[in-house]
């Protein structure tokens, strides 16, 4: 136990204060938005968000005292196997969310009357194991065999997620993978070849998508083409954002978000904008950008390759989820069920994002320790 957990009380201060500050500000924004709409969302949504936020902060404190490299070096294969087993279990026993979709990416938790989305938690495990895999491959990344092993690693995880029908989460994983491969030194010719291959096989892949997924993608770029069907959600979202104006309707204001499905989860950005306006949206995006910059700065200080790759993966996740979520709220991108980091309500998404960012605090603590040693 002493090998990977620090008992020195002074090490409790080794978590990154700026990183914690930015994530706490985002959580405060989320809690304020959800609490202000408790008449619509219910008090339980607020209490769940608050509880998961507090648990997430506790996890950060714990992880800042954990020797992450020790765990990764010895247990990365076990972590990967457990991740695969979790996704297989979800594929077999998963249930569909209560939104009319047919994807079975949730698991009912007995005795507590709630559901969790395992793929959200597997993100942390995937980033860790893929980072270690990249470190092992090293300079051989542009050779065929090592690259194939990486493709198999990623393909198993993404394939299982796609089999459950969760296209949105699979896209986030793809973004994570691409950023990590780029930072690991994969040649641009591979990216160009992958893009060309995607264009070629896209017509064939289209037939494998469920009908509701196809309609969401098509209507997502032009919601007005189906205003009473798949485009209705985005049209109401756009109306809520516009209704916020410059300064917003206020903490107790706003009416449009009350008619918006998933106004506290996938479309929380729209709810937030209606209540706090354009200026509130600018502040929110500024904090997200500041958080991204902080992740990049931690990555630049990394002393081991897997530390750099973990930071890269988390940065990729943050960028993809933020762009897609805000884009779909603004009627610029299709609705694929992606949450806005730290803002969207939901026990799985909040706790999972805190677990993922706790890895950064652990890396920051290791960097400080290694800097003192050298």
N, C-alpha and C positions, 0 to 999 in steps of 0.2 A: 504493500500500500504506500509506503514511504517513497517508493521509487517514482511514482507518478503524481503524488499529491503532496503539495507543500504545506507543512504545518506552521511555518514561520508566520506569525501574525502580521508582520510588516508587509508580507506579500499580498495581503488583501488590498493594498493600494496599487497593485500592478495592473488592474483593469484600465483600459484607455478612457480617461475622463471625457474627452471630446466625443468619442464614439458613443458613450453612454448618454451624454447630454443630447446629442442629435436624435437618438432613438427614443429617448424619454420625451422630447418635445413632440415627436410624431405621435407617440402613444397618447400624450396629453391632448393633442388635437383630435385624435380618434375618440377618446373617452368623452371629450366635450361635445363632439358631434352626435355620438350615440346617446348620450344622456339628454341632450336637447331634444332628441326625437323619441324619447322613451315611450311616449303615448302611442307611437306607431310601432316601434321596434320591440317594446316590452322592457321591463326592468331587468329581466333575466339576461338579455343581450348585453346590457351595460355591466352587470355583475360578473358575467363570464369574461368580458373583455378586461375588466379590472383585475380579476383573479389571475388570468393568464399573463397579464402584464407584470404583476408582482412576482409570480412564479418565474417568469422569464428573467427578471432582474436578479432573482436569487440564483438562477442557473448561471448567469454571467459571473457573479461573485465566485461561485464554485469553480467554474471552468477557468477563471483567471489564475487559479491555484493548481490546475491540473497540467501535468507534463504531457501535452498533446502529442509531441513527437514520439515519446515512449510508447503511447497507446497505438499510434499509427504504425510504427515500425514492427510491432509484435502482433497486432491484431487486425491489420487491414484486410486480410483474406477472410477472416471470420466476420468482419463487419460487412463485407460484400455479400457473403453467403446469407447472412441474416437479412440483408436488404432484399435479396432475391426471394427468400422464403416469405417475407412480409408481403411482397407484391403478388406472389403466387397465391397466397392465402386470400388476398383481396380479390384477385381474379376469380377465385372459386366461390368465395362466400360474400363478396362485396354486394352492396345494395346501391340503388340509384338515389341521387339527391331528390329532395322534394321540390323540383322545379320543372318537371315534365320531361327532363332529359332521360336518355336511355343508358347513359354510362353508369357502370357499377363500380365506382371508385371510392366508395365510403364503406366503413365497417361500423356496425352497431355495437356500442359498448354496453354489455349487460349490467343491470342493476342501477345504472346512473342515468338512463333515459337520454342518451346523447350519441352522436356519431362522430367519428374522426376520419380524416382523409390521410391514409398512410403515405401516399406519394409525397405529401408535404414534408413529412418527417424524414423520408428516405433521401431528400435533397442533401441534408447535412452529411449523411453517410456516403452518398455518391461523390460529393465534392472532395471528401477526405480520401476515399479509395482511389478515385481517378487521379487526384493530385499525386498520391504515392506511386501509382502506376506510371505517370509521366516522369516522375523523378527516377524510377528504375530504368525506364527506357532511355532517358537522357539524350545524348547527342545522336542516338540512332533513330530518332523519331521520324525521319524522312525516309527510312528504309521500309520496304514492303512488309516484312514479317512483324516487326514491332508495331507498325501502324495498324496491321490487321488485328493484333491482340487488343489494341486500344478500341478499335471499331467493334470488336466482339463484346468488350467490357461495356461500352456505351450502348450497343445495340440490344443487349439483354435487358437492361433497365428500361430503355425507351420502348422497346417492343412490348414488354409486359404492361407498361402504362397505356400504350395505344390499344392493347387488347381489352383493357377495361373501358375504353371509349373516351378517355380523358385527353382530348387533343390539346387543350390549353396548357396543362401541366407539361405535356410532352414537348411543346414548343419552348417552354422555359428551360427544360433540361437541354434542349438543343442549343439554346443561346449560351448556357453555361459551358457546354462542351466546346463550342466554337471559340469562345474567348480563352479558355484554358489551353486549347491547342495552339492558338495564335501566340500566346505568351510563352509556350513551350518551344516555339521556333519552327512550327510546321510551315513548309514553303507555301507561298501564295498560289503556286500552280495547283496544289491540292485543293485549295479553297475554290479556285476557278473551275476546276474539273468537277468538284462536288456541286457547284451551282449549275453547271451545264447539265449534269446528270439529273438534277432535280427538275430542271425545265423539261427534259426529255420524258421523264417517267411521270410527271405530274398528271397528265391526262389519264394514265392507268391507275394512279393512286386515288384519283377522284372517286372512282367507282367503289373504293373500299370505305369511304366515309358514309356515315349514316345520313339519311335524308335531312334530318334537322341540322346536322353539321354543315352540309352543303348549302342549305338555305341561309344559315347564319353567316357563312363566309360571303356569299353573293350579296345578300341584303346589307351586310355590315358596311360595305363601301358605298351603299346608296339606300339608306333606311326608308327614304320616301317612296321607293318602288314597292314597298309592302307596308304601308303605314298602319294597317289594322292587324297585321300579323307579326312576322319576325322583326319588322322595323320599328314597331311601336315602342319597345323598351328604350331604344336609342333616341327616338324622337322625344320621348318624355324626358330622358336624361338631358338632352340638349336644351329643352325648354326650362328645366330646373336651373341649369347653369346660367342661361340668359336672364332668368328671373332674379338671380342674385345681384345683377348689376355690378357696380363698382364697389360698393360697401357691404352688400349682402342684406338679407332680410332680418338679420339679428338672431340671437341665441334662441329665442322662442318663435321666430318667424319662419316663413316658408310654407308653401302649400303644395307645390308641384311634386316634391319628393315623396309626399304621402301616397301618391298614386303610382310610384315607381317601384317595380318589383326589384328585390335585392338592393334596396336603397342604402342599407347598412353594410353590405358586403361588397359585391362586385361593382356597385355604382355609388359607393360611399363618397367618391370624389365629387359627384354631381350634387349630393346632399350637402356636402361641406361648402361647395361653391354657392349654392342657393342661400345658405345661412350666413356665409362670411365673405361672399363676393369675390370680385377679381383680385382685390388686394390680398385677401386671405389665400387665394389660389397661388398667387405669386410667392407668398411667404412659405406655403407648403412645398412648392417646387424648389424654392431656394434651400430649404432644409434638406430635401432629398439630394440635391446637388452637393451640398456641403457634406452630407453623409458619404456620398460616392467619392468625393475628393479625399476624405479621411481614410477610406478603405484603400485607395490608391497609395496614399502616403505610407500606410502600414506596409503595403506590398513592397514599396521601394526600400524599406528598411529591413526586409526579410534577409536572413542569413542562410536559410536552407531553401532548396528548390521547392519542396512540397509546401512550405509556408507561402511562397510567392504564388503558387498555383491555386492554393485554397483562396487566397485573397482575390485572385483573378476570377475564379468561379463565382464567388459571392458578388463581386462587382458586376459580372455579366448577368447574374440573376436579378440584381437590383435594377439594372438598366432595362432589361427585357420586360420585367413585370410592370415597371413604372410607365414605360412608353406604351405598352399594349393596353394597360388598364385606362390610362388617361385618354389614349387614342380612341378606345371604344366608347368612352363617356362623351367624347366630342364628335361622335359619328364619323370618325376618320378610319377606324379599323374594326374588323368583325368582332362580335361578342364571342369569346372562347372561354369564359369562366376563369379569368386570371385576377387575383386579388391585388390590391395596392399595398405594398409592404408597410406594416405597422399601422395602417389606417383601417383596413377592412375588418369588420367584426367577424368573429368566429374563433372558437377555441383552438382548432387545428392550425389555422394560418398564423395566429398570433404566437402561440407557443413554438411552432416550428421556426418562425423567422427569428425569434429570440435565441433558440438553440443554434441556428446557423450563425448568427452574429456573435454568439458566445465563443465560437471558434476563433474569431478575430481577437477577442480579449485574451484568450489563451496564447495565441501567437504573439501578441504584443508583450505579454509577460515573459515569454521565452526569449524574445528579442532583447528585452531589458536585461535579462539574466546573462545571455550570451555576450552582450555588449560589455557588461561588467567583467566577465571572465577574460575578454580579450583586451 
